[in-house]
Amino acid sequence: MRDWLGEAKAKQVYLVLRDRILSGAVDFGSRLPTENELAEFHGVSRVTVRRALGELARERLIERRRSAGTRVIYRSSPAPMTADITGVLANLAEMGRRTAVKLLAFDYVPAEGAVAQALGVGPDQLLQRSVRVRAVDGVPFSYLTTHVPESVSVTFSKQELASRPLLELLERAGVKAERARQRISAVLASRDVAEALDVRSGSPLIELVRVVYDQAGHGVEHLHALYRPDRYNLEIDLARSGAADTKAWSPVVRRAGKANAKIPDTGTIRGKTKRSNSNTATINE
């Protein structure tokens, strides 16, 4: 957002209106309330409202005409992808039909920091680092940075990584992915990520960090994924389980579009998932 937007109240009005427009709550062609009505509703001055509307107009979300008022000119994008957390991500078949992958970077870097620690590799080893962007119907929705130990990554090429899921390439190399630990949080988009995802710098993003381990417990992939929340949703189905006096919500695995299989783990959920033999298809980032 440009600095001239000014005071915090103007930013607040701008963000509220922008969210309603981008979410589809206010449809294309709809007329917004007058400046006086918006000022009264938000408890601010007309000058404050005018600043917010000016920024929305600059972003081509609304059109302001003296005689016709203010109307929405933003057309909502196709429905966002929805990922089942218990299935790790979303359905592979749908991804194959609707997504495209662009490889932005591919190189080998020394193992260091949190990534090396998560994978359990020493500083004398190299990691293959790649950066990819996935798009749905031409609209980017995820920014993926992966690190894979050199001993495994030498089995596939840059061209293959640009066209095939990484987990598929790992399995072809003989890796038996057994389990994964993942964490979901939120971050703000840096300038380079914002440019790749076609959002404003500082926009909120869903952050997912996943480390995949083989049957021997060795780290074979570190994924840092950033998702546009307006293009990607995370869902989980829950079912009540346990004894009558200790019932709690437990996640269930979706099969063939239905949630009907409880995860065989009665402990506290701490972000660990085991690879399932169910029929649920998942995105292998």
C-alpha positions in Angstrom: 0.0 0.0 0.0 1.4 3.4 -0.8 2.6 5.6 2.0 0.3 8.5 0.9 -2.8 6.5 2.0 -1.9 7.9 5.3 -3.6 7.4 8.6 -4.4 4.0 10.2 -8.2 4.6 9.9 -7.9 5.0 6.1 -5.9 1.7 5.9 -8.5 -0.1 8.0 -11.4 1.0 5.7 -9.3 0.2 2.6 -8.5 -3.3 4.0 -12.1 -4.1 4.9 -13.5 -3.0 1.6 -10.7 -4.7 -0.4 -11.3 -8.0 1.5 -15.0 -7.9 0.7 -14.4 -7.3 -3.0 -11.7 -9.9 -3.4 -13.7 -12.5 -1.5 -16.7 -12.0 -3.7 -18.9 -10.7 -0.9 -19.4 -7.7 -3.2 -19.9 -8.8 -6.7 -18.7 -7.4 -10.0 -20.9 -4.5 -11.0 -22.2 -3.9 -7.5 -22.5 -0.3 -6.3 -20.7 0.6 -3.1 -22.5 2.9 -0.5 -21.9 6.6 -0.8 -18.9 8.3 1.0 -21.3 9.6 3.6 -22.8 6.2 4.2 -19.3 4.5 4.4 -18.1 7.3 6.7 -21.0 6.8 9.1 -20.7 3.0 9.0 -17.0 2.9 9.8 -17.1 5.9 12.1 -14.6 8.0 10.2 -14.6 11.2 8.1 -15.4 11.5 4.4 -11.7 12.4 3.8 -10.6 9.1 5.3 -13.1 7.2 3.1 -12.0 9.1 0.1 -8.4 8.1 0.6 -9.4 4.4 1.0 -11.6 4.5 -2.2 -8.8 6.3 -4.1 -6.4 3.4 -3.4 -9.0 0.8 -4.4 -9.6 2.7 -7.6 -5.8 2.8 -8.3 -5.7 -1.0 -7.9 -8.6 -1.3 -10.5 -10.9 -2.8 -8.0 -13.5 -0.1 -8.2 -14.5 2.6 -10.6 -15.7 6.1 -9.4 -18.0 8.3 -11.5 -19.4 11.5 -10.3 -22.9 10.8 -11.7 -23.0 7.0 -11.4 -21.3 6.6 -8.0 -18.8 3.9 -7.1 -19.1 0.4 -8.5 -16.9 -2.8 -8.3 -15.0 -3.6 -11.5 -13.1 -6.5 -10.1 -14.1 -10.0 -11.4 -13.5 -12.8 -9.0 -11.0 -15.5 -10.0 -12.0 -19.1 -10.3 -12.7 -20.9 -7.0 -9.6 -21.4 -5.0 -7.9 -24.8 -4.6 -9.0 -26.6 -1.4 -6.5 -28.9 0.4 -7.4 -31.7 2.8 -4.8 -31.4 5.6 -5.2 -35.1 6.5 -4.3 -35.9 2.9 -1.3 -33.6 3.2 -2.5 -31.4 0.4 -5.2 -31.6 -2.4 -6.3 -34.0 -5.1 -3.7 -35.0 -7.7 -6.2 -35.5 -10.5 -7.6 -31.9 -10.1 -4.1 -30.5 -9.9 -3.1 -32.3 -13.1 -6.0 -30.7 -14.9 -5.8 -27.2 -13.6 -2.2 -26.3 -12.6 1.0 -25.4 -14.2 4.5 -25.2 -12.7 7.2 -22.7 -13.4 10.8 -23.4 -12.2 12.4 -20.2 -11.0 15.6 -21.5 -9.5 17.7 -24.7 -9.5 21.1 -25.0 -7.8 23.2 -26.8 -5.2 23.9 -25.1 -1.9 25.8 -26.0 1.3 23.7 -27.6 4.0 23.3 -25.0 6.8 20.9 -23.5 9.3 17.4 -24.7 10.1 17.1 -26.7 6.9 20.2 -28.7 7.5 19.1 -29.4 11.1 15.6 -30.5 10.0 17.1 -32.9 7.4 19.8 -34.1 9.8 22.7 -33.5 7.4 26.1 -32.1 8.1 27.7 -28.8 6.9 30.0 -30.8 4.6 27.0 -31.9 2.4 25.3 -30.2 -0.5 21.5 -29.8 -0.9 19.7 -29.4 -4.1 17.6 -26.2 -3.8 14.7 -25.4 -6.2 12.1 -22.7 -6.3 8.8 -23.3 -8.1 5.6 -21.4 -8.6 2.3 -23.3 -9.2 -0.6 -21.6 -11.0 -4.3 -22.5 -11.4 -6.0 -21.3 -14.5 -3.1 -19.0 -15.1 -3.2 -17.4 -11.6 -0.2 -18.2 -9.3 -1.2 -19.6 -5.9 1.9 -21.2 -4.4 5.6 -20.4 -4.0 7.6 -23.6 -3.2 11.2 -23.8 -2.0 12.5 -27.3 -1.6 15.8 -28.7 -0.4 16.9 -32.3 -1.1 20.1 -34.1 -0.1 22.5 -34.3 -3.1 22.8 -38.1 -2.8 19.2 -38.4 -3.8 18.7 -35.4 -6.1 21.4 -36.4 -8.5 18.9 -39.0 -9.9 16.7 -36.4 -11.6 17.3 -33.4 -13.8 16.2 -29.8 -13.7 13.9 -30.5 -16.6 12.2 -33.3 -14.8 11.7 -31.2 -11.7 10.0 -28.6 -13.8 7.4 -31.1 -15.0 6.9 -33.8 -12.4 6.1 -33.8 -8.7 9.2 -34.0 -6.5 7.9 -36.9 -4.3 7.4 -38.9 -7.5 11.0 -38.3 -8.5 12.2 -39.3 -5.0 10.2 -42.5 -5.2 11.7 -43.3 -8.6 15.1 -42.9 -7.0 14.2 -45.6 -4.5 13.3 -43.4 -1.6 10.5 -44.9 0.6 8.8 -41.9 2.2 7.5 -43.1 5.5 6.3 -40.0 7.5 6.4 -36.2 7.5 6.3 -33.4 10.0 4.6 -30.2 8.9 3.9 -26.8 10.5 1.3 -24.3 9.2 1.6 -20.7 10.1 1.2 -17.2 8.4 3.8 -14.8 7.1 3.9 -11.6 5.0 5.1 -11.7 1.4 8.6 -10.4 0.7 9.1 -8.4 -2.5 10.4 -11.3 -4.6 7.6 -13.7 -3.4 5.0 -11.0 -3.9 6.1 -10.5 -7.5 6.0 -14.2 -8.2 2.6 -14.6 -6.7 1.2 -11.4 -8.2 0.3 -9.9 -4.8 1.3 -6.7 -3.0 4.5 -6.8 -0.9 3.5 -7.4 2.7 0.4 -9.3 1.8 -0.5 -12.2 4.2 0.3 -15.7 3.0 -0.2 -19.2 4.4 3.1 -20.7 5.3 3.6 -24.5 5.3 6.9 -26.1 6.3 7.2 -29.9 5.8 10.0 -32.3 6.3 9.7 -35.8 4.7 11.5 -38.8 6.2 12.3 -42.2 4.8 11.8 -45.6 6.5 15.2 -45.2 8.2 14.3 -41.8 9.6 16.5 -39.9 7.3 15.3 -36.5 6.0 14.8 -36.6 2.3 12.9 -33.4 1.5 12.4 -30.0 3.2 9.6 -28.0 1.7 8.8 -24.4 2.5 5.5 -23.5 0.8 3.8 -20.1 0.7 0.2 -19.9 -0.5 -2.1 -17.1 -1.4 -5.1 -17.4 1.0 -7.5 -16.1 -1.7 -6.4 -18.9 -4.0 -5.8 -21.8 -1.6 -7.8 -23.1 1.4 -6.8 -25.7 4.0 -9.5 -27.9 5.4 -9.7 -30.8 7.9 -12.6 -33.1 8.7 -13.1 -34.0 12.4 -15.0 -36.7 14.2 -15.8 -37.1 17.9 -13.9 -40.2 19.3 -12.8 -41.7 22.6 -14.5 -42.8 25.8 -17.7 -41.0 26.9 -15.9 -39.0 29.5 -12.8 -38.1 27.4 -14.3 -37.5 23.9 -12.2 -35.3 21.7 -12.1 -34.2 18.1 -10.0 -36.4 15.9 -9.0 -35.8 12.2 -10.4 -38.2 9.6 -8.9 -39.0 6.1 -11.0 -38.3 3.1 -11.6 -41.1 0.6 -13.1 -40.7 -2.8 -14.4 -37.2 -1.8 -15.7 -38.4 1.6 -14.3 -38.2 5.1 -14.8 -41.7 6.5 -11.6 -43.0 7.9 -10.3 -41.9 11.2 -6.5 -41.4 11.4 -5.1 -44.3 13.4 -3.5 -42.1 16.1 -5.2 -41.3 19.4 -2.5 -39.0 20.6 -2.3 -35.2 20.5 -1.9 -33.8 17.1 1.5 -32.1 16.8 1.9 -31.7 13.0 3.1 -35.2 12.3 1.4 -37.2 9.5 2.1 -40.8 8.3 1.8 -41.7 4.7 -1.4 -43.6 4.2 -2.3 -46.5 1.9 -5.8 -45.1 1.4 -7.2 -44.1 -1.9 -6.9 -40.4 -1.1 -4.9 -38.7 -3.9 -2.6 -35.9 -2.7 -0.5 -33.2 -4.3 3.1 -34.2 -4.2 4.7 -30.8 -4.2 
